[in-house]
Amino acid sequence: MTSYVEVEDADTYILSYKLKRSAWINASETDKEIALNNATRIINKLPLLGTKTDDSQENAFPRGGEANVPQDILDACVEIAFCLIDGVDPVKEFENLTTISKSYGSVSITSKEKVNKAYVAMGIVSLDAYILLLPYLRNLDTISVERSS
């Protein structure tokens, strides 16, 4: 799979915009490529608006007749990869969605609460990435009905 973003471009983005970037700086080129590929895979699996520009294209973007991948998608890919390199695990984040732990002295309570963090459930491990991706996501709270003849 071809990533939305090349490692060099991700390096430039991270060095320009991110704090606490030592995990990324210290990561190998191979690990950065893997993180960007995983981020691309996460984006490609999202419930997106519209259709691919070309049915034969490898990735979900560009869409709707556009020739290029939107900058927001490129930035979201880097944001997700940055979190993955920093050790954020999408599976653990999903499992932790509803787990709340509280301690009172020597007593500890762990409970499950319903929390609406749909972006974590979709595998998006970065709130910044989710905000960038939000305009491209279908509203899963609605159902579209079409009549065919």
Phi, psi and omega per residue, in radians:
M1 nan 2.460 3.081
T2 -1.590 2.223 3.116
S3 -1.249 2.691 3.060
Y4 -1.142 -0.482 -3.003
V5 -2.274 2.405 3.031
E6 -1.395 2.670 -3.122
V7 -0.988 -0.748 -3.132
E8 -1.022 -0.750 3.130
D9 -1.186 -0.664 3.093
A10 -1.132 -0.736 3.087
D11 -0.996 -0.808 -3.137
T12 -1.063 -0.804 3.135
Y13 -1.045 -0.886 -3.069
I14 -1.133 -0.737 3.120
L15 -1.169 -0.450 -3.135
S16 -1.494 -0.565 -2.941
Y17 -2.134 -0.310 -2.988
K18 -1.852 2.476 2.981
L19 -1.670 2.956 3.100
K20 0.850 0.943 -3.022
R21 -1.785 0.243 -3.066
S22 -1.079 -0.623 3.121
A23 -1.059 -0.722 3.124
W24 -1.191 -0.812 -3.109
I25 -1.055 -0.689 -3.099
N26 -1.445 -0.165 -3.131
A27 -1.276 2.605 3.090
S28 -1.266 2.811 3.078
E29 -1.019 -0.696 3.140
T30 -1.120 -0.784 3.126
D31 -1.117 -0.660 3.091
K32 -1.109 -0.752 3.108
E33 -1.082 -0.745 3.125
I34 -1.101 -0.764 3.128
A35 -1.093 -0.732 3.123
L36 -1.180 -0.649 3.075
N37 -1.144 -0.729 3.098
N38 -1.131 -0.706 3.107
A39 -1.097 -0.727 3.099
T40 -1.085 -0.763 3.120
R41 -1.062 -0.746 3.118
I42 -1.047 -0.823 -3.133
I43 -1.104 -0.737 -3.116
N44 -1.110 -0.437 -3.115
K45 -1.524 -0.102 -3.080
L46 -1.250 2.695 3.066
P47 -1.366 1.617 -2.987
L48 -1.660 2.656 3.025
L49 -1.266 2.614 3.022
G50 1.262 -2.903 -3.101
T51 -2.277 2.838 3.082
K52 -1.012 2.561 3.062
T53 -1.064 -0.709 3.141
D54 -2.307 2.157 -3.105
D55 -0.979 -0.436 -3.088
S56 -1.577 -0.057 -3.125
Q57 -1.193 2.594 -3.034
E58 -1.224 -0.756 -3.085
N59 -1.791 2.931 -3.112
A60 -1.226 -0.441 3.110
F61 -1.989 2.597 0.086
P62 -1.261 2.816 -3.090
R63 -2.255 2.810 2.985
G64 1.016 0.603 3.099
G65 1.510 -0.086 3.106
E66 -1.173 2.647 -3.139
A67 -1.587 -0.451 -3.045
N68 -2.160 2.764 3.046
V69 -1.336 2.255 3.138
P70 -1.037 2.566 -3.137
Q71 -1.022 -0.634 3.115
D72 -1.033 -0.647 3.137
I73 -1.216 -0.738 3.097
L74 -1.070 -0.792 3.133
D75 -1.132 -0.717 3.122
A76 -1.095 -0.675 3.118
C77 -1.050 -0.772 3.130
V78 -1.176 -0.715 3.137
E79 -1.050 -0.758 3.125
I80 -1.156 -0.808 3.140
A81 -1.059 -0.686 3.115
F82 -1.024 -0.784 3.121
C83 -1.172 -0.693 3.131
L84 -1.103 -0.751 3.102
I85 -1.108 -0.577 -3.130
D86 -1.348 -0.008 3.046
G87 1.746 0.095 3.106
V88 -1.276 2.213 -3.101
D89 -1.852 2.022 -3.113
P90 -0.986 -0.628 -3.138
V91 -1.178 -0.815 3.110
K92 -1.078 -0.722 3.132
E93 -1.066 -0.698 3.110
F94 -1.142 -0.784 3.134
E95 -1.097 -0.564 -3.114
N96 -1.481 -0.026 -3.097
L97 -0.900 -0.731 -3.017
T98 -2.045 0.142 -3.124
T99 -1.600 2.172 3.116
I100 -2.114 2.218 3.087
S101 -1.996 2.358 3.112
K102 -2.343 2.470 3.105
S103 -2.139 2.388 3.071
Y104 -2.253 1.714 -3.066
G105 1.135 -2.159 -3.128
S106 -1.610 0.041 -3.128
V107 -1.760 2.304 -3.137
S108 -2.137 2.365 -3.136
I109 -2.156 2.298 3.046
T110 -2.098 2.226 -3.130
S111 -2.388 2.926 3.092
K112 -1.884 2.297 3.082
E113 -2.225 2.586 3.117
K114 -1.369 2.079 -3.118
V115 -2.217 2.343 -3.139
N116 -1.625 1.604 3.036
K117 -2.222 1.175 -3.050
A118 -0.997 -0.590 -3.106
Y119 -1.116 -0.599 3.090
V120 -1.202 -0.708 3.115
A121 -1.094 -0.480 3.113
M122 -1.484 -0.024 3.110
G123 1.630 0.056 3.128
I124 -1.458 1.942 -3.009
V125 -1.624 0.148 -3.112
S126 -2.323 2.184 3.072
L127 -1.104 -0.669 3.102
D128 -1.029 -0.757 3.116
A129 -1.123 -0.738 -3.133
Y130 -1.053 -0.755 3.134
I131 -1.073 -0.695 3.097
L132 -1.185 -0.622 -3.083
L133 -1.436 -0.415 -3.012
L134 -0.861 -0.769 -3.138
P135 -1.132 -0.255 -3.093
Y136 -1.758 -0.027 -3.072
L137 -1.680 2.453 3.029
R138 -1.214 2.593 3.049
N139 -1.393 1.960 -3.090
L140 -1.400 -0.058 3.126
D141 -1.536 -0.049 -3.137
T142 -2.106 2.743 3.097
I143 -2.096 2.293 3.104
S144 -1.726 2.199 -3.141
V145 -2.048 2.252 3.105
E146 -2.161 2.535 3.118
R147 -1.681 2.288 3.079
S148 -1.979 2.620 -3.117
S149 -1.836 nan nan
